[in-house]
Amino acid sequence: MRKVKPDEMHGGYAGRSLQDKIRALMDKQNKRVKADGDRSSTDYMLKVGRLEGMAAALAILRNIPGAPSSVNHEIQLSNERINETA
C-alpha cells in the first residue's frame, strides 16, 4: 500500500476527498495516454475520452468563482503533476 502524502488527506478520519481521488485516477489515465504510441487507434481515443471526462468532473467540482477550472486547465495541471513525479 502506498504512503499517502499529507496534502492528499482530508481532515479527520474520512480519508482522501473526492477531488483527490479523481486527481489520482486522472494522473494514472494521463500516464496511460502518454504511454500509448498509436494515436490513431480506438484504444487511444478511449483513453483520451476517459481523461477528458475525469478532467470535466474535476473542473465541475473545483468550480470556484474567479479561478480557471476548465478541462484544458485540469489536464495541464495533471501534466505538471505527472512530470514532477516522473
Biopython code that builds the backbone (N, CA, C, O; Angstrom):
import numpy as np
from Bio.PDB.StructureBuilder import StructureBuilder

atoms = [
    (1, "MET", "N", (0.853, -1.167, 0.000)),
    (1, "MET", "CA", (0.000, 0.000, 0.000)),
    (1, "MET", "C", (0.899, 1.231, 0.000)),
    (1, "MET", "O", (1.872, 1.301, 0.751)),
    (2, "ARG", "N", (0.566, 2.198, -0.848)),
    (2, "ARG", "CA", (1.415, 3.379, -0.946)),
    (2, "ARG", "C", (1.137, 4.342, 0.189)),
    (2, "ARG", "O", (0.017, 4.427, 0.694)),
    (3, "LYS", "N", (2.169, 5.063, 0.578)),
    (3, "LYS", "CA", (2.054, 6.048, 1.646)),
    (3, "LYS", "C", (1.336, 7.284, 1.117)),
    (3, "LYS", "O", (1.669, 7.782, 0.042)),
    (4, "VAL", "N", (0.368, 7.774, 1.855)),
    (4, "VAL", "CA", (-0.415, 8.933, 1.444)),
    (4, "VAL", "C", (0.256, 10.193, 1.967)),
    (4, "VAL", "O", (0.593, 10.288, 3.147)),
    (5, "LYS", "N", (0.446, 11.162, 1.072)),
    (5, "LYS", "CA", (1.068, 12.425, 1.453)),
    (5, "LYS", "C", (0.070, 13.258, 2.251)),
    (5, "LYS", "O", (-1.137, 13.117, 2.059)),
    (6, "PRO", "N", (0.554, 14.124, 3.146)),
    (6, "PRO", "CA", (-0.357, 14.946, 3.955)),
    (6, "PRO", "C", (-1.292, 15.822, 3.116)),
    (6, "PRO", "O", (-2.433, 16.059, 3.513)),
    (7, "ASP", "N", (-0.817, 16.308, 1.951)),
    (7, "ASP", "CA", (-1.681, 17.156, 1.138)),
    (7, "ASP", "C", (-2.750, 16.362, 0.389)),
    (7, "ASP", "O", (-3.646, 16.949, -0.217)),
    (8, "GLU", "N", (-2.662, 15.033, 0.426)),
    (8, "GLU", "CA", (-3.663, 14.189, -0.208)),
    (8, "GLU", "C", (-4.747, 13.760, 0.770)),
    (8, "GLU", "O", (-5.714, 13.105, 0.381)),
    (9, "MET", "N", (-4.590, 14.126, 2.030)),
    (9, "MET", "CA", (-5.534, 13.693, 3.053)),
    (9, "MET", "C", (-6.618, 14.726, 3.291)),
    (9, "MET", "O", (-6.414, 15.928, 3.121)),
    (10, "HIS", "N", (-7.727, 14.246, 3.673)),
    (10, "HIS", "CA", (-8.859, 15.075, 4.034)),
    (10, "HIS", "C", (-8.907, 15.110, 5.554)),
    (10, "HIS", "O", (-8.457, 14.168, 6.207)),
    (11, "GLY", "N", (-9.432, 16.155, 6.114)),
    (11, "GLY", "CA", (-9.470, 16.273, 7.576)),
    (11, "GLY", "C", (-10.205, 15.131, 8.249)),
    (11, "GLY", "O", (-11.101, 14.525, 7.663)),
    (12, "GLY", "N", (-9.827, 14.845, 9.466)),
    (12, "GLY", "CA", (-10.491, 13.795, 10.237)),
    (12, "GLY", "C", (-10.127, 12.407, 9.751)),
    (12, "GLY", "O", (-9.028, 12.194, 9.239)),
    (13, "TYR", "N", (-11.023, 11.480, 9.903)),
    (13, "TYR", "CA", (-10.761, 10.097, 9.524)),
    (13, "TYR", "C", (-11.487, 9.716, 8.238)),
    (13, "TYR", "O", (-11.622, 8.531, 7.930)),
    (14, "ALA", "N", (-11.949, 10.700, 7.494)),
    (14, "ALA", "CA", (-12.742, 10.440, 6.301)),
    (14, "ALA", "C", (-11.919, 9.960, 5.116)),
    (14, "ALA", "O", (-12.479, 9.427, 4.159)),
    (15, "GLY", "N", (-10.607, 10.138, 5.158)),
    (15, "GLY", "CA", (-9.772, 9.730, 4.037)),
    (15, "GLY", "C", (-9.643, 10.845, 3.024)),
    (15, "GLY", "O", (-9.941, 12.005, 3.310)),
    (16, "ARG", "N", (-9.191, 10.474, 1.822)),
    (16, "ARG", "CA", (-8.981, 11.477, 0.785)),
    (16, "ARG", "C", (-10.320, 12.012, 0.275)),
    (16, "ARG", "O", (-11.337, 11.317, 0.291)),
    (17, "SER", "N", (-10.289, 13.258, -0.174)),
    (17, "SER", "CA", (-11.510, 13.867, -0.697)),
    (17, "SER", "C", (-11.815, 13.318, -2.088)),
    (17, "SER", "O", (-10.968, 12.678, -2.712)),
    (18, "LEU", "N", (-13.003, 13.566, -2.556)),
    (18, "LEU", "CA", (-13.406, 13.136, -3.894)),
    (18, "LEU", "C", (-12.504, 13.763, -4.949)),
    (18, "LEU", "O", (-12.127, 13.101, -5.916)),
    (19, "GLN", "N", (-12.162, 15.016, -4.774)),
    (19, "GLN", "CA", (-11.267, 15.683, -5.727)),
    (19, "GLN", "C", (-9.900, 15.016, -5.754)),
    (19, "GLN", "O", (-9.317, 14.845, -6.825)),
    (20, "ASP", "N", (-9.383, 14.640, -4.595)),
    (20, "ASP", "CA", (-8.087, 13.962, -4.539)),
    (20, "ASP", "C", (-8.137, 12.613, -5.246)),
    (20, "ASP", "O", (-7.196, 12.241, -5.946)),
    (21, "LYS", "N", (-9.226, 11.888, -5.065)),
    (21, "LYS", "CA", (-9.372, 10.584, -5.717)),
    (21, "LYS", "C", (-9.441, 10.738, -7.232)),
    (21, "LYS", "O", (-8.804, 9.978, -7.962)),
    (22, "ILE", "N", (-10.207, 11.713, -7.707)),
    (22, "ILE", "CA", (-10.315, 11.942, -9.149)),
    (22, "ILE", "C", (-8.964, 12.387, -9.703)),
    (22, "ILE", "O", (-8.563, 11.949, -10.782)),
    (23, "ARG", "N", (-8.254, 13.260, -8.971)),
    (23, "ARG", "CA", (-6.927, 13.717, -9.400)),
    (23, "ARG", "C", (-5.974, 12.539, -9.563)),
    (23, "ARG", "O", (-5.246, 12.467, -10.553)),
    (24, "ALA", "N", (-5.972, 11.623, -8.612)),
    (24, "ALA", "CA", (-5.081, 10.462, -8.679)),
    (24, "ALA", "C", (-5.431, 9.565, -9.872)),
    (24, "ALA", "O", (-4.540, 9.116, -10.592)),
    (25, "LEU", "N", (-6.723, 9.306, -10.080)),
    (25, "LEU", "CA", (-7.143, 8.491, -11.220)),
    (25, "LEU", "C", (-6.830, 9.177, -12.539)),
    (25, "LEU", "O", (-6.442, 8.532, -13.513)),
    (26, "MET", "N", (-7.001, 10.485, -12.560)),
    (26, "MET", "CA", (-6.729, 11.258, -13.772)),
    (26, "MET", "C", (-5.242, 11.209, -14.124)),
    (26, "MET", "O", (-4.887, 11.094, -15.297)),
    (27, "ASP", "N", (-4.382, 11.293, -13.128)),
    (27, "ASP", "CA", (-2.941, 11.232, -13.379)),
    (27, "ASP", "C", (-2.543, 9.860, -13.924)),
    (27, "ASP", "O", (-1.710, 9.766, -14.825)),
    (28, "LYS", "N", (-3.136, 8.801, -13.379)),
    (28, "LYS", "CA", (-2.858, 7.454, -13.892)),
    (28, "LYS", "C", (-3.304, 7.332, -15.349)),
    (28, "LYS", "O", (-2.590, 6.771, -16.181)),
    (29, "GLN", "N", (-4.483, 7.859, -15.645)),
    (29, "GLN", "CA", (-5.002, 7.794, -17.007)),
    (29, "GLN", "C", (-4.143, 8.632, -17.946)),
    (29, "GLN", "O", (-3.912, 8.242, -19.091)),
    (30, "ASN", "N", (-3.672, 9.770, -17.472)),
    (30, "ASN", "CA", (-2.816, 10.633, -18.284)),
    (30, "ASN", "C", (-1.515, 9.914, -18.632)),
    (30, "ASN", "O", (-1.017, 10.046, -19.750)),
    (31, "LYS", "N", (-0.961, 9.153, -17.687)),
    (31, "LYS", "CA", (0.245, 8.369, -17.962)),
    (31, "LYS", "C", (-0.034, 7.307, -19.021)),
    (31, "LYS", "O", (0.808, 7.050, -19.882)),
    (32, "ARG", "N", (-1.217, 6.689, -18.958)),
    (32, "ARG", "CA", (-1.586, 5.685, -19.967)),
    (32, "ARG", "C", (-1.686, 6.312, -21.355)),
    (32, "ARG", "O", (-1.242, 5.725, -22.341)),
    (33, "VAL", "N", (-2.271, 7.503, -21.425)),
    (33, "VAL", "CA", (-2.403, 8.193, -22.706)),
    (33, "VAL", "C", (-1.022, 8.493, -23.275)),
    (33, "VAL", "O", (-0.774, 8.273, -24.460)),
    (34, "LYS", "N", (-0.131, 8.991, -22.439)),
    (34, "LYS", "CA", (1.212, 9.351, -22.896)),
    (34, "LYS", "C", (2.035, 8.121, -23.289)),
    (34, "LYS", "O", (2.921, 8.220, -24.139)),
    (35, "ALA", "N", (1.756, 6.969, -22.685)),
    (35, "ALA", "CA", (2.493, 5.743, -22.998)),
    (35, "ALA", "C", (2.012, 5.081, -24.286)),
    (35, "ALA", "O", (2.738, 4.281, -24.876)),
    (36, "ASP", "N", (0.807, 5.400, -24.725)),
    (36, "ASP", "CA", (0.246, 4.793, -25.932)),
    (36, "ASP", "C", (0.842, 5.461, -27.164)),
    (36, "ASP", "O", (0.672, 6.663, -27.365)),
    (37, "GLY", "N", (1.535, 4.688, -27.984)),
    (37, "GLY", "CA", (2.203, 5.248, -29.158)),
    (37, "GLY", "C", (1.303, 5.406, -30.372)),
    (37, "GLY", "O", (1.545, 6.280, -31.205)),
    (38, "ASP", "N", (0.265, 4.574, -30.490)),
    (38, "ASP", "CA", (-0.592, 4.593, -31.679)),
    (38, "ASP", "C", (-1.763, 5.543, -31.473)),
    (38, "ASP", "O", (-2.794, 5.158, -30.919)),
    (39, "ARG", "N", (-1.602, 6.775, -31.916)),
    (39, "ARG", "CA", (-2.620, 7.799, -31.696)),
    (39, "ARG", "C", (-3.844, 7.646, -32.597)),
    (39, "ARG", "O", (-4.837, 8.353, -32.422)),
    (40, "SER", "N", (-3.778, 6.736, -33.551)),
    (40, "SER", "CA", (-4.920, 6.549, -34.438)),
    (40, "SER", "C", (-5.815, 5.384, -34.002)),
    (40, "SER", "O", (-6.842, 5.121, -34.627)),
    (41, "SER", "N", (-5.427, 4.690, -32.935)),
    (41, "SER", "CA", (-6.195, 3.521, -32.505)),
    (41, "SER", "C", (-7.442, 3.923, -31.714)),
    (41, "SER", "O", (-7.517, 5.008, -31.138)),
    (42, "THR", "N", (-8.396, 3.026, -31.706)),
    (42, "THR", "CA", (-9.619, 3.236, -30.932)),
    (42, "THR", "C", (-9.304, 3.238, -29.439)),
    (42, "THR", "O", (-9.899, 3.995, -28.671)),
    (43, "ASP", "N", (-8.375, 2.394, -29.040)),
    (43, "ASP", "CA", (-7.985, 2.320, -27.634)),
    (43, "ASP", "C", (-7.427, 3.658, -27.149)),
    (43, "ASP", "O", (-7.734, 4.100, -26.042)),
    (44, "TYR", "N", (-6.611, 4.294, -27.979)),
    (44, "TYR", "CA", (-6.050, 5.609, -27.618)),
    (44, "TYR", "C", (-7.177, 6.627, -27.448)),
    (44, "TYR", "O", (-7.177, 7.404, -26.493)),
    (45, "MET", "N", (-8.126, 6.620, -28.364)),
    (45, "MET", "CA", (-9.236, 7.578, -28.296)),
    (45, "MET", "C", (-10.077, 7.357, -27.035)),
    (45, "MET", "O", (-10.552, 8.319, -26.431)),
    (46, "LEU", "N", (-10.261, 6.105, -26.638)),
    (46, "LEU", "CA", (-10.989, 5.820, -25.403)),
    (46, "LEU", "C", (-10.234, 6.346, -24.187)),
    (46, "LEU", "O", (-10.833, 6.896, -23.263)),
    (47, "LYS", "N", (-8.910, 6.173, -24.196)),
    (47, "LYS", "CA", (-8.094, 6.678, -23.090)),
    (47, "LYS", "C", (-8.194, 8.204, -22.988)),
    (47, "LYS", "O", (-8.327, 8.749, -21.893)),
    (48, "VAL", "N", (-8.129, 8.879, -24.120)),
    (48, "VAL", "CA", (-8.231, 10.341, -24.134)),
    (48, "VAL", "C", (-9.618, 10.772, -23.664)),
    (48, "VAL", "O", (-9.749, 11.740, -22.916)),
    (49, "GLY", "N", (-10.644, 10.060, -24.100)),
    (49, "GLY", "CA", (-12.010, 10.375, -23.680)),
    (49, "GLY", "C", (-12.202, 10.234, -22.185)),
    (49, "GLY", "O", (-12.858, 11.060, -21.550)),
    (50, "ARG", "N", (-11.623, 9.175, -21.626)),
    (50, "ARG", "CA", (-11.703, 8.984, -20.165)),
    (50, "ARG", "C", (-10.957, 10.092, -19.429)),
    (50, "ARG", "O", (-11.427, 10.601, -18.412)),
    (51, "LEU", "N", (-9.789, 10.459, -19.953)),
    (51, "LEU", "CA", (-9.008, 11.542, -19.347)),
    (51, "LEU", "C", (-9.800, 12.845, -19.359)),
    (51, "LEU", "O", (-9.858, 13.548, -18.351)),
    (52, "GLU", "N", (-10.406, 13.165, -20.494)),
    (52, "GLU", "CA", (-11.188, 14.397, -20.597)),
    (52, "GLU", "C", (-12.429, 14.349, -19.710)),
    (52, "GLU", "O", (-12.839, 15.375, -19.167)),
    (53, "GLY", "N", (-13.024, 13.182, -19.560)),
    (53, "GLY", "CA", (-14.185, 13.040, -18.688)),
    (53, "GLY", "C", (-13.832, 13.286, -17.228)),
    (53, "GLY", "O", (-14.567, 13.960, -16.507)),
    (54, "MET", "N", (-12.699, 12.733, -16.799)),
    (54, "MET", "CA", (-12.256, 12.973, -15.419)),
    (54, "MET", "C", (-11.899, 14.445, -15.217)),
    (54, "MET", "O", (-12.174, 15.021, -14.165)),
    (55, "ALA", "N", (-11.283, 15.045, -16.238)),
    (55, "ALA", "CA", (-10.939, 16.468, -16.141)),
    (55, "ALA", "C", (-12.203, 17.315, -16.048)),
    (55, "ALA", "O", (-12.241, 18.297, -15.306)),
    (56, "ALA", "N", (-13.233, 16.942, -16.793)),
    (56, "ALA", "CA", (-14.502, 17.684, -16.741)),
    (56, "ALA", "C", (-15.153, 17.544, -15.367)),
    (56, "ALA", "O", (-15.675, 18.520, -14.827)),
    (57, "ALA", "N", (-15.125, 16.338, -14.800)),
    (57, "ALA", "CA", (-15.700, 16.137, -13.462)),
    (57, "ALA", "C", (-14.948, 16.955, -12.419)),
    (57, "ALA", "O", (-15.553, 17.571, -11.542)),
    (58, "LEU", "N", (-13.635, 16.952, -12.527)),
    (58, "LEU", "CA", (-12.821, 17.723, -11.584)),
    (58, "LEU", "C", (-13.057, 19.221, -11.754)),
    (58, "LEU", "O", (-13.103, 19.959, -10.769)),
    (59, "ALA", "N", (-13.205, 19.667, -12.982)),
    (59, "ALA", "CA", (-13.474, 21.084, -13.242)),
    (59, "ALA", "C", (-14.812, 21.499, -12.634)),
    (59, "ALA", "O", (-14.942, 22.606, -12.112)),
    (60, "ILE", "N", (-15.795, 20.620, -12.700)),
    (60, "ILE", "CA", (-17.103, 20.919, -12.106)),
    (60, "ILE", "C", (-16.983, 21.008, -10.588)),
    (60, "ILE", "O", (-17.524, 21.927, -9.975)),
    (61, "LEU", "N", (-16.284, 20.065, -9.988)),
    (61, "LEU", "CA", (-16.127, 20.065, -8.525)),
    (61, "LEU", "C", (-15.325, 21.252, -8.027)),
    (61, "LEU", "O", (-15.581, 21.771, -6.940)),
    (62, "ARG", "N", (-14.355, 21.681, -8.821)),
    (62, "ARG", "CA", (-13.490, 22.780, -8.408)),
    (62, "ARG", "C", (-14.001, 24.142, -8.865)),
    (62, "ARG", "O", (-13.255, 25.120, -8.819)),
    (63, "ASN", "N", (-15.213, 24.225, -9.291)),
    (63, "ASN", "CA", (-15.756, 25.468, -9.827)),
    (63, "ASN", "C", (-15.758, 26.554, -8.757)),
    (63, "ASN", "O", (-16.720, 26.710, -8.005)),
    (64, "ILE", "N", (-14.666, 27.292, -8.709)),
    (64, "ILE", "CA", (-14.502, 28.377, -7.751)),
    (64, "ILE", "C", (-14.621, 29.682, -8.527)),
    (64, "ILE", "O", (-13.914, 29.868, -9.518)),
    (65, "PRO", "N", (-15.497, 30.589, -8.104)),
    (65, "PRO", "CA", (-15.649, 31.848, -8.838)),
    (65, "PRO", "C", (-14.321, 32.593, -8.973)),
    (65, "PRO", "O", (-13.606, 32.794, -7.991)),
    (66, "GLY", "N", (-14.005, 32.997, -10.196)),
    (66, "GLY", "CA", (-12.788, 33.745, -10.461)),
    (66, "GLY", "C", (-11.555, 32.906, -10.721)),
    (66, "GLY", "O", (-10.511, 33.447, -11.086)),
    (67, "ALA", "N", (-11.649, 31.583, -10.541)),
    (67, "ALA", "CA", (-10.493, 30.715, -10.765)),
    (67, "ALA", "C", (-10.689, 29.919, -12.055)),
    (67, "ALA", "O", (-11.788, 29.430, -12.317)),
    (68, "PRO", "N", (-9.632, 29.785, -12.866)),
    (68, "PRO", "CA", (-9.777, 28.994, -14.093)),
    (68, "PRO", "C", (-9.885, 27.513, -13.746)),
    (68, "PRO", "O", (-9.050, 26.986, -13.011)),
    (69, "SER", "N", (-10.884, 26.855, -14.257)),
    (69, "SER", "CA", (-11.059, 25.441, -13.963)),
    (69, "SER", "C", (-11.750, 24.754, -15.136)),
    (69, "SER", "O", (-12.823, 24.172, -14.975)),
    (70, "SER", "N", (-11.145, 24.820, -16.294)),
    (70, "SER", "CA", (-11.705, 24.168, -17.457)),
    (70, "SER", "C", (-11.042, 22.809, -17.656)),
    (70, "SER", "O", (-10.106, 22.451, -16.940)),
    (71, "VAL", "N", (-11.535, 22.066, -18.628)),
    (71, "VAL", "CA", (-10.971, 20.750, -18.924)),
    (71, "VAL", "C", (-9.501, 20.891, -19.310)),
    (71, "VAL", "O", (-8.654, 20.149, -18.811)),
    (72, "ASN", "N", (-9.197, 21.835, -20.191)),
    (72, "ASN", "CA", (-7.807, 22.024, -20.612)),
    (72, "ASN", "C", (-6.911, 22.412, -19.438)),
    (72, "ASN", "O", (-5.766, 21.967, -19.352)),
    (73, "HIS", "N", (-7.428, 23.231, -18.546)),
    (73, "HIS", "CA", (-6.649, 23.646, -17.379)),
    (73, "HIS", "C", (-6.372, 22.458, -16.464)),
    (73, "HIS", "O", (-5.259, 22.307, -15.961)),
    (74, "GLU", "N", (-7.376, 21.620, -16.248)),
    (74, "GLU", "CA", (-7.192, 20.439, -15.389)),
    (74, "GLU", "C", (-6.194, 19.465, -16.008)),
    (74, "GLU", "O", (-5.396, 18.868, -15.286)),
    (75, "ILE", "N", (-6.222, 19.292, -17.325)),
    (75, "ILE", "CA", (-5.263, 18.407, -17.995)),
    (75, "ILE", "C", (-3.861, 18.995, -17.892)),
    (75, "ILE", "O", (-2.892, 18.260, -17.699)),
    (76, "GLN", "N", (-3.747, 20.307, -18.019)),
    (76, "GLN", "CA", (-2.445, 20.962, -17.868)),
    (76, "GLN", "C", (-1.897, 20.743, -16.457)),
    (76, "GLN", "O", (-0.708, 20.468, -16.292)),
    (77, "LEU", "N", (-2.743, 20.861, -15.451)),
    (77, "LEU", "CA", (-2.309, 20.615, -14.072)),
    (77, "LEU", "C", (-1.875, 19.163, -13.884)),
    (77, "LEU", "O", (-0.902, 18.891, -13.181)),
    (78, "SER", "N", (-2.599, 18.225, -14.514)),
    (78, "SER", "CA", (-2.230, 16.818, -14.431)),
    (78, "SER", "C", (-0.869, 16.582, -15.090)),
    (78, "SER", "O", (-0.043, 15.830, -14.573)),
    (79, "ASN", "N", (-0.647, 17.228, -16.229)),
    (79, "ASN", "CA", (0.656, 17.102, -16.894)),
    (79, "ASN", "C", (1.777, 17.582, -15.981)),
    (79, "ASN", "O", (2.838, 16.961, -15.912)),
    (80, "GLU", "N", (1.542, 18.678, -15.288)),
    (80, "GLU", "CA", (2.551, 19.203, -14.363)),
    (80, "GLU", "C", (2.783, 18.232, -13.209)),
    (80, "GLU", "O", (3.921, 18.037, -12.784)),
    (81, "ARG", "N", (1.702, 17.616, -12.693)),
    (81, "ARG", "CA", (1.842, 16.676, -11.571)),
    (81, "ARG", "C", (2.611, 15.430, -11.984)),
    (81, "ARG", "O", (3.486, 14.979, -11.245)),
    (82, "ILE", "N", (2.307, 14.866, -13.145)),
    (82, "ILE", "CA", (2.978, 13.618, -13.528)),
    (82, "ILE", "C", (4.414, 13.875, -13.959)),
    (82, "ILE", "O", (5.245, 12.972, -13.859)),
    (83, "ASN", "N", (4.732, 15.057, -14.427)),
    (83, "ASN", "CA", (6.124, 15.366, -14.764)),
    (83, "ASN", "C", (6.960, 15.568, -13.507)),
    (83, "ASN", "O", (8.165, 15.318, -13.511)),
    (84, "GLU", "N", (6.314, 16.024, -12.422)),
    (84, "GLU", "CA", (7.010, 16.180, -11.143)),
    (84, "GLU", "C", (7.427, 14.831, -10.592)),
    (84, "GLU", "O", (8.535, 14.676, -10.080)),
    (85, "THR", "N", (6.526, 13.841, -10.699)),
    (85, "THR", "CA", (6.772, 12.546, -10.084)),
    (85, "THR", "C", (7.554, 11.610, -10.983)),
    (85, "THR", "O", (8.072, 10.599, -10.510)),
    (86, "ALA", "N", (7.652, 11.919, -12.259)),
    (86, "ALA", "CA", (8.329, 11.006, -13.192)),
    (86, "ALA", "C", (9.829, 11.108, -13.109)),
    (86, "ALA", "O", (10.537, 10.405, -13.830)),
]
sb = StructureBuilder()
sb.init_structure("model")
sb.init_model(0)
sb.init_chain("A")
sb.init_seg("    ")
for serial, (resi, resn, name, xyz) in enumerate(atoms, 1):
    if name == "N":
        sb.init_residue(resn, " ", resi, " ")
    sb.init_atom(name, np.array(xyz, "f"), 0.0, 1.0, " ", f" {name:<3s}", serial, name[0])
structure = sb.get_structure()
